[in-house]
Amino acid sequence: MRILVTGGAGFIGSNFVRWMLNRDSACHVTVLDALTYAGNLQSLSDLQNNPRFRFVHGDIRDAKAVDAVVAGHDAIVHMAAESHVDRSISAPDIFVSTNVGGTVTLLDAARKQRIERFVHVSTDEVYGSLGPTGLFSEESPLAPNSPYAASKAASDLMARSYFETFGLPVMITRCSNNYGPYQFPEKLIPFFITNAMHDEHLPIYGDGLNVRDWLHVEDHCEAIAKVLLQGKPGDVYNIGGNNEHTNLAITTLILECLRKPASLVRYVQDRPGHDRRYAINADKIRQELGWQPTYDFAAGLFQTLSWYQAHPEWWRPLRERALDAKRAAANQILSGN
């Protein structure tokens, strides 16, 4: 199978590319990535000499470039997206352009070139916020609360429409929060790990009791592969790790693992539209496709922490970029621009 992975130089994308190449000797993978702030070729450096791997620098909004790279592939796994909630608050137009417009460009190319399988990778954030009980199922209504989540919900609906209208064999996955190696250090877990390693403050939004369902990226990669190979076109598959933890609990565990003091924690003003709780019902993919998460959360977090300790050459330059972007976004919000 020849697979095109958009956003393959990002966190989930680079892990997925490596996962597929390591497990299927007949698989060939092309990565299409614009290498914006979260795309990093260093995340794919160990694959550069693999004859079954190819990298193409390009933007999914560029129809001519997309048409050229889609040609000759059997399947597409679409991960390219602007993906950070804070950034979407300060610049929502970029999220609409990439996440919605770029997805339509890719769907058009896939339809014209009769792609056999199209996996659209989305997020549980499209469902909005849960109360203290219950789980999101594939039938839960879409109720996004941030510009990022709204742009992903719109792209989900466009993907669905191409199945219903044109018969394009699209499958949609919606995952809970991922963690693991190669995650851009503006996200909560790597941000707090690297801050703690530098004895810098760990800023927690609000009261720190927002709950997320955490999924190790390798478990996510296996789930995507199962949907790619066995999923039913037109269907949605929720992917969750059944690991609910508050942001405060995550922070405490990181500090304990690194033997850092609780005094590093700083509570800051909550961000706008901050969903209180997400939790995924993944029964469908478990029962229909036989997927099961394998990572215990505490062990997975310790493995992740150890990876960041061992790879400062990967994350230090990105961390500086992330910190600069956070400062710029905060200043823009405060100034009302």
N, C-alpha and C positions, 0 to 999 in steps of 0.2 A: 504493500500500500504506500502511495505517495501522499503525504500529508502536508498541508500548508498550515502553519501555526502563526497567527497574527499576534503581535505583542510577545513574541517568544524570547525577547531579551529582558522581559520583566520578571517579577518574582515567581508567580505561578507558571508562567510560560516557560522559563528556563528550566524549572524543575520538571515540567511535563515533557519537554523535548528530551531531556536526559533520561527520564523514566522510559519513554517509548523506545529510544534507541538501544537502551540497555536490555530491554525485555523482548524485543522483536527484531531478529537479525534480517528480516525481509523488509523492514520499515525504512523509508527514506523521508527525511523531514526538511522542509524549507521554512525558515523563519523570515517573516516580514515584520520589520519594526522601524519606527521613525526615530528611535533613540532620543526621545524627549527625556525629561528629568528622571523618570523611573526606569528607563531602558538602559541597560549596561552590558556592553559586549563582554566585559570581564566575567559576567555570569555564564558565558558560553565558551570561555577560553579553552577548556579541556576538550571541546568538540571540534575545534578548528581544523584538525587533520583527519577527521572522520569522513570517509568518502560518501557516507550516507547522509551527511549534513551539509546544508547550504544556507548562507545568510544573505538576505536582500535588504538593503536600506531603503525604506519607502514609507509613505503615508497612506493609510487606508482611505483617506478622502480624495486621493489622486486616482481618478477613474482609469486613466491610461496606464499608470503603473500597476494598478491592481489587476486589470485585465491581463497584462503581460505575465505577471507572476502566478496568477491562478491557473493559467494554461498548463496542462500536463499533469495536474494533480487529481487524485481520486476523492480526497476529503479535505475539509477545512475545519480547524478548531480555532474559533474566533475569541481571542482573549484581549486584543488591543483595546484599551480604554483609558480615559482619564479616570482616576479611581480614588482620589482623596477628598473626603467630605469638606475639610477646611478650605481646600483650594476651590471647591465648587461654590462655596459661599462668596468668595471674593471675585471669582471669574466664571460665572455659570455659562456664558456664551461658548467658551471653549469646550465645555462638557457636552453641550448640545451638538456642536459642530462635529466633534470626534465620535462621541458615543452613539449619536443618532445618525447624523449624515454619513459618517464613515461606515457604519454598519449597513446602511442602505446601499452604498457604493459596492461593498463586498457582496451583499446578497444579489445585486444585479449581475455582477461578474459570475457568481456561482450559478445563477439561473441560465445565463447565456452559454456557459461552458459545461452545463449538465453535470455539476458536481454530484457525486453519489451520496455523500454524507456531509452534513453541516452541523457542527456542535457550536451553539451560541452560549458562551460561558457568562453567567450573570451572578446575581448576589441576592441574599435574603433581605437586603435593605429595601428592595422594591415592595415588600409587604408592609413596611411601616413599623410601628412599635406595638409590642405585645404588653399585656398587663402582667401581673405576677404569676399567672398560670397559663397553661395552654401552649400549643406549638403551631408553627406555620406548616400548613400542608400545601400541596400543589394546587388545591382549590381555594386557598385563601385569596381574598381580593387584593389587588395591588393598591397600595396607599402610601406612596413614597413621601417622605417628609423633608428631604434635602434636595438641592439641585442635582447632586450626583445621583441619588437614588431615582429621581424623576427621569433623568436622562437614560439610566439603565432600564427602567420600566418601559420607556418609549421604544428603546431598541429591542426589548423583548417582544413587544407587540408588533413591531415591524417584521421581526423574524417569523413570528407566528403567521402574520399575514401572507408572507411569501410561501409558506406551506399551504395555507388555505386557498390562496388565489392562484398560485403558479405550480403547486405541487412540488416545490423544492423540499427535499428530505431534511428538514430542519428539526433539531432537538435542542431544547433549552435546559441548561443546568443552573440551579440557584444554590450557592454554597453559603455556609456560615463563615465566620472570621477564620482566616488562615494564619498559620504561623510556621516558622521553619527557616532553613538556610536561604540566603540570597534575598531576603525581604528588605525593601528600601527602608532606610533607618528613620523615616518620618512616621512610620506606623508604630502603634503603641508598644508592642513587645520589643522590637529592636531599638526603638527610641529610648525606652526606659533601661534596657540592658546597657546600651552604650553611654547613656548619661550616668548611670550608676558606676560604671567602670571608670568614669572621669570624676566621680564624686560631685556631680552636678545635680541640681534639683530635678525631681520627677513631678511635672505639673499634672495634677489630676483634675479633670473637669468636674464641677459641681461637688456632689457629696461622694463621688467615686463608686456609687452603687449601681451604675448602669451595668446590665448583664449582657454578655455575649456567649454564644455557643462556639467553642474553639475547635478547629479542625487542622490536624497536621497536614502540611502541603503534600506530602507523599501519599497520604490517604486520599486526598483530593485528586491527585494525578491518576491513581488507580480507578477512582470513580469515573473520571472523565473518559478514560480509556474504555471502560465497560460501556458507557453510553455511546461512544464513538463506534464500537464494534457490534454492540448488541441492542442498543436503544431503539425504540419505536419512533419513526418519523412523526412529527407533530406533537410529541409528548414533552412534558416538563418533568424534570427529576430534581428533587431537593436532595442536597448533600450536606449532612451535619455530623459532627463528631460526638454529640451527646455529652458535651463537656461545658456545662454552664458555669461561668465564674464572673464575679464582679470585677470591674477595673481595679478596685482597691485590693481585692484578693490576689490578682495577678501581680500587682505592684509589690505587695508584701512578700510573695513567693520569690520574686526576682531579687529583692533586697536580701532575703534570707540565704538564697543560693550564693550570692556574691559576698555575704557577710558584711553588708553595708547597713548603716543606721537608718531607722525609720525617720529620723530628722531630715532626710533628703526629700521627703514627700512635701509637696506644696499644693494646696487646693487653690484652683483658679476659677474664674467665672465660667459658668457652663456655656458651651457653644450653642448658637441658635439651632433649633430643630433637632436637638440631640435625642434620639430614640432611647427609651428607657430599657427595653429588653428585646432581644432576638432569641429565638430557639426554633430549631428545625425538627420536623418529623420526616425522617429519612426512610420510613417503612417501605415506600414504593421501590426505591433502588435496591434496598436489601432483599426484598421478596422477589422482585422480577428479574434482577440482574445478578443477584448473589454477592453484592458488595458489602463489606463490613470494615469499619475503621479498625486499625490495629494498634495505634499509638495510645498508650496511657498518657494523660495530659502532663502529669508531673515529670515523667520520664522524657516526654517529647520536649517540654520546656527546658529541661536540663541539657538535652542534646543540642537544642537551638542555642542556648546560652554558651555552651562549650564551643560551638561553631563560630560564634562571633568573637570569642576570646582568641581563637586560633587563626582568624582571618582579618586582622585589622587593616591589611593592605587593600582589602575589598571595600570595607565600609567607611573608612575614615574620610576619603574624598567625598563620598556620597552624603555623609553626615553633615559635612560643612555646607554642601549645597542645600540639604534639607533645612538646616537651621537658618540659612539665609532666606529661603523661601518662606519659612514660618514667620520670620520677622517682617518680611515684606507684606505678607497677607494680613498679619495683625495690624500693621500700620495702615493698610488700605481700609480695613474694616473700621478702625477707630476714626479715620479721617472722613468716613462716609462716602468714599469714592468707589 
